[in-house]
């Protein structure tokens, strides 16, 4: 088996969404197999690209230029599924990137287990949403998408704790806030396939946020830092926006993020 960091870079350098996620699944299965007997496979090191390979479509636009469609219409629901698919494909790359980019920092084997599992699940999520799009007569790439999704990765390319703070603990935690509302939209439209896909995503994203919190707190312990002010400082440094309520406090707590982490950063505070 090739070193894990090299696997991660191979995924990052694969452009097509279905191809990228197929390779992600294959490498995650190889990692699980190698770990099954309790062994410690080689992590290795590799240089990830600053920007991962992407398919020719969708067209990537500035956030302000992405058309907004009402989710109550069939077109609006397709746009919503397309946006979720785009988020999930970016998440696949984000989780493989955090493995390769910071492989020079010594971490417990459980750290790699967590992010390989997260990348594998994000690959599943992307394919679930692609299946829903195709069932609705569309496909991933049919609509323009948000060009700013990768900015957090670029901004934190040299800051391990910043990456953990901003990507899983802010961006993915936001998914916990908004996904219940999306599920409601598709339930009202009686689109059972999309409901099932989003419920799977919602259940599994809690764990991804929890991985971020767990390893952020681990590094705070290693470096004798107070987690709360450190989190606030990193989010203010790297997150280009404001945290906006309402927050899913129950799921955030389940993921290990207490209210005093995010409420002081909320808009208007």
N, C-alpha and C positions, 0 to 999 in steps of 0.2 A: 504493500500500500504506500502511495506517495505521502510525504509529510502533509499534515493538515493545512498549513499555510499555503502550500502550493495548490492544494485542492480549492481553497478559498479563492485564490487569484484566477484559477481556471474558470470558476463560476462567474467571477466579475468580468472576465474577458469574453464571455459568451453573450451575444447580442439578443437573439430571439427569446421572447418570454417563455414559450413552451419548452424551448431547448435549454434555456438557462435553468428552469425549474426541474427539468428531467435530470440534468447533471447534478443539481443540488440534492435531489432525492437520492441519486446513486452514491454520491460521496457521503451523505449522512448515513445511509445504510452501511457503507463500508466502515465508517467510524464506529457505529454501534456494534458491528460484528467484531471489530478489533478490540473493543472495550468489554465485550461480553464476558471474558474470562478474568477481568480485573486488571488487564495489562495497561501500560501507559504508552500508547503509540506516539511516534515522533511528531512533534509540533512543527519543527523546522522554522524557516523564515523565508519570506518572499516579499517582493515589492508590489503592493497593489496599485492599480491605476488611480489617479486622483478622481477620475470620473469613470464609472463602469460602462461597458459596452451596452448599447441600447438599440432596439429595432428602429427602422426608418420611420415608422409610425408608432405612436401618435406624434403629431406636431406638438412641440413643447412651447408654451406661451408664458409670458409673465402672469402671475396670479391675477392681476387686475384685468387681463385680457381674456381670461377663460370665460366663455359664456355661462350665465347662470340660468338654469331651467327649473321650473316649478316641479317638485318631486311628485305632485299629485297626478301628473300626466304620464302616459306611457313613455314619451320622449324624456321626461324628467327622470323617470326611474331608470331608464337606460343610462342616462348621464351619471346618475348616482352610482350605478354598478360599475361604470367605466372608471369613475374616480376612485372607487375602492380597489379595483384591480390595479390601477396605477400605484396606489399607496402600497399594496401588497408586493408588487414587483420591486419597488424601491426598498421595501423592508427586507426582501431576500438579500439584496446587495448589501444593505447596511449590516446585517448580521454576519455575513461572510467577511465583510470588510473589517469589522471589529476584531475578528479572529486574526486576520493577516497583518493588519496595520500595527497592532500593538503586540505582536508575537515576541518582540525583544524584551517585554516586561514579564518577569516570571510570575505565573499565576497557577493556582491549583488545577488539577485535571478537571475538576467539576465545573470550572469556568468554561472550558471548551465543550464539555458535555451540554451545558445549558445553551450555548449559542448555536451549536450544531443542531440541537433539537428545535430551537426557535427558527432557524433558517429553513429547516425541513418543513415546519408547520406553515411558515409564510409561503413557501412554494405551493403547498396544498391550497392555501387560501387564494392565491392568485389563480390557480387552475379552477377552483370552484367558481370564482367570479367570472372567469372566461366562459365556463360552461353556461352560466346564467345568461351572459350576454348573447351567446350563440343561440340559446333557446329562445331568446327574445328577438332574434333576427339581426343581431349586430355582432361586433367582435372588438377585441382590444386593439386600439389603433384607429378606430372609426371616428373618434372625436379628439379634439385637442386636449392637452393635459397640462397640469401645473409644472412649470419649469423649476420651481424653487425647492422641490422635494429633497434634492441632494445637497442643498446649501449647508445644512447642519453638519453633514459629513465632512465637507470641505473646510468649514470653519474650525472643526475640532480634530483635524487630521493629525495634529501634534499634541493633543491634550486628551489623554485617556479618560481622566475623570470627567472632563467636559463632555466627551462623547456619551458616557454613561448617564450623565445628568440630563442632557438635552434630548437624546434620541429615545431611549425607553421611558425615562421618567417624566418627560414633558410631551413629546410628540405622540408616543404610543399611549401614554396615559390619557391623552385627549380622545383617543379612539374609544376608551372606556366610557367617556362622557357622552359621545354622540351616537354610538352604535345602537343603543336601545331605541332612540328616535327613528333611526333608519329601519330597524326591524318593524316598528309600528307602521311605517309607510307601506312596506311590502305586505304586511298582514292585512291591512285595509284593502289592498289591491288583490288579495288572495293569490299572490305569487309565492306559492309554497316553496319552490326551489330556492329562491333568493332568501326567504326567511330561514330555511335550514342552513344555507351557507353562512349567513350573517350570524346566526346563533352559534355555529361552530367557531367562527372567527372571534366572536365576543368571549366565549368561554376560554379560548386558548391565549388570547392577547393578555389576559390577566397574568399569566405565567411569564410572558415576555417582559412586562413592566416589572414584575417581581424579580426577574433576573437582574435587571438594571439596578434596582434598589439594593438587592443583596450584595452585588459586587461593588457598588458605590460605597456602601457601608463598610465592606471588607477593606477597601483601600483607605477609607478614613481611619479605620483602626490601625492599619499598617503605618500610616504617616502621622498618627496621633492628631487627627483633625476633628473638630466638632462638625458633624454631618450637616446640620441645619444651615448655619451661616455659609458653609462651603458650597452647599447646593444653591443657595440664593445668589451667591457671587458668580458662580459659573453660569447660571441661567441668565442673569443680567448681562453677562459678558457675551454669551453666544446665541441666545434665543432672540430672534429679530421679530418681536411682537410682544403681546401681553397675554397672560393667562386670563381666560374669560370664564366666569361661572355661567351656568350651573355646573358643579363638579359632581361626579359620581363618587361620593365620599365612601360608600360601602365598598365598591370594587377597588378604589384606590387604597383603602385600608387593607383589604385582602391582599393587595400587591405589595404592601409594606411601605406605603407613602402616607404619612400622617398629615392632617390638615395644616399644621404649622409649617409644612414644606411649601404648600402652594398658595394658601390664602394670602400671605403677605406679598406675593407676587401678582395677585389678581388686579385686573384693571380697576383704576380708581383708588388704589390703596398705596 
